[in-house]
Amino acid sequence: MIQFTQSVWLWGLAALALPIAIHLLSRKEGRVIPVGSLRHLHETTSQQFRGIKLNELLLLAVRLILILLFVLLLAGLFWKNSDRQLWVVVDRDLLQNTRAMAMADSLTNKNFEWRWLEPGFPKKDKSEISASKNNWQLIEQLHAQHLQHAIVLTSGLLTEFTGEYQPLGPHIDWHVFEPSARKVNVYAVDKSGSTFLRTMHSSAMRTHFVTDTVNVFPDSLQQATTIRVSLVADKNFEDDARLVSAALKSIEAQVPVAIELQSELQSNTDWLIWLSEKVKPETSAKVISVYPTQGNLLLVQHSVNQWQLTKRLTVDAALQSDFTIQLANLITEDVGDSDKISRLDNRTLPEAFFKKAEVKTAAVVDAGFNVPLLVLFLLFLAAERILAFVRKQ
């Protein structure tokens, strides 16, 4: 079945009337006959233009075909094979969603084959559950299946989109069934004679955390581990050390974590803040050191467990770069169970994102068919130029 991605360009077929009109109104040049003398030749009235006649029919046909091919290229002509498969690809997270299951069952009754939204797209009767999935990669794999039509039913969790964006294309429909909002206690911590409970609130639009003070430590939660920070500073880094110490105290006062500040490197240290020009010691702890460089960022990551302060700490530099917030994001990253938090994150990538992106990309569906069409257009263009040159048109 022939289809078009940009059918509005078919109005360009009206341009076929231009070469027809030109060839109707053009007059063929007369033949030149050489003569030796004009003595016996008499002037007569030239023949009048009495009717409309098409000239240069071969050249006209080539030009009409050339315009036709150009319009088909702009319209995005492609061949839709009706023998290709129809799939409904279902996310296992939707097994308890009655709306999604009803839609999937309805599509299977319309000759759609049930597949799971997992690597390899296993059939419905396959019970293996994939440990993780990346929806961008799955979209790319769907394109490789060369399906006639695929309808994807998914929860659209934001954590399942990592890597490079992949356009859906017109043969893939993406339907998101948003999960219900949830409230989960993530961790608790005893600090300063009080128990602080960290609660995660997550919905399709937003995930945020709330800290409450409770009287009894929840039995179902483990206490968050203490963050052990070793702050080692030379004498000429005393001002820097005071700013770091003040930032750590502010973090402990505002965030429900317990921070143990040490003046020397210990075997159980989680973070080493090395404010010295001496060589850093070998340690399994994560390290923040001073290494003055050019740049606007104050705190940058150098390697897996190494961060660098790009300039000496001053009050102005710390305030302008939000040093306390950056430091808090670093040292409190592993306080809670990050894998658990990721699993509980209900934020989704809405359907509107894909629809807006598809309008912007407007990609050609089947480039394999349009390449021969483009080659054919170029061949006819070359033929038209040669014919026009030979016929002097």
C-alpha positions, 0 to 999 in steps of 0.5 A: 500500500502506497502512503505518504508522510507529508501528503500536503506536498501532493498539491505540487502535482499542479506544476505539471501544467507548466511544461505542458503550457510551455510546450504548447506555446513554443514554436519549433525553429525553421530549417535553414536552407543554404542558397548561393544567390538571392536573385530568383528569390522573392519575399513573401509573407511569413506563415501565421501561427494558426493553431496550438500544437505540442512540440518536443514530446519526448522532452515534455515527457521527461520533464513531466516525469521529473516534476512527478518524481520531485513531488513524490520525494517531497511528499515522503512516498513509502510502501506500506507492506500489509503482510508485516506483523501487528504487535501490542507491546505491553509493560509488565508493570501494567499487569494490575492496571485494568484499563491497560489490560482491557486495551491489550485484550481488545487489540489481540482480538484485532489480530495484534500479537501480544509481546512484552516490553523487554529486550527481545520482545518475548511472547505473552506465554514467556514468563522470564522477567528482565532485570532492567530495561531501557525504553530508548533502546527498546524503541530502536529495537522495535524499528529493527523489527520492520512491523506494520504497526506497533502499539506500546502500552507502558507505565512510562517511568522516567527511570527507564529512559537512559541514553540517546533519544529515539523517535517513534516514527508513524508506525509506533503508537506510545500509550502511557498509563500513569501509576498511582501516587505513592508515599513510602518511608525511606530511612530514619536517623537518630540525631540529637536525641530525636528520631527523624523520619525521611518520607518519599512522595512520588507521583507521575509529575513530581517526586519529593521528600519530607522529613518528620520528627517521630517519637518511636523509631520505626521497626521496619526501617534501618537507621541511616549510617553515620557519614564519617568525614575526615577534614585534613588541612595545613596551616595556610588552609585554615580559613578554607577549613573553617568554611568547610566545617561550617558547611558540614554543620549546616548540612547536619542541622538541615538534613536528617543525617548524622555527620562525624567530623574527624581531623585525621584520616581514619580507616573507616572514613567515608569522605576525605577533604584534603586541604593541603598542597601535599600529595594525597594519601592512598585511601578507599574513601572518596576524596575532595582536594584543592587543585586551582584551575581556570573555570566557573565551577567551584567543585568538579569531579575528576575521576570516579571517587575524586573531586576537586575544588578549582579555587581557594574557598572564600565566603564570596566564592562559597556563596556564589557557587552554592558550595554548601548545597553542592557538598550536601548533594555529594556526601548525602547521596548514599545515605538512603538506599538509592536502588530502592528510591529509584524503584519507587520513583513514579515520575513518568515521561508523558505521551505529549513529549513523544507527540511534540517530538514527532512533529519536530522530527518529521522523519522519513519512514522508509529511507530504503524506498526513497533512495532509489526514488532519489537516484531515479530523479537524478537520472531523469534530471541528467537526461532532461538537461542532455535532451534540452541541450541537443534540441536547443530548448 
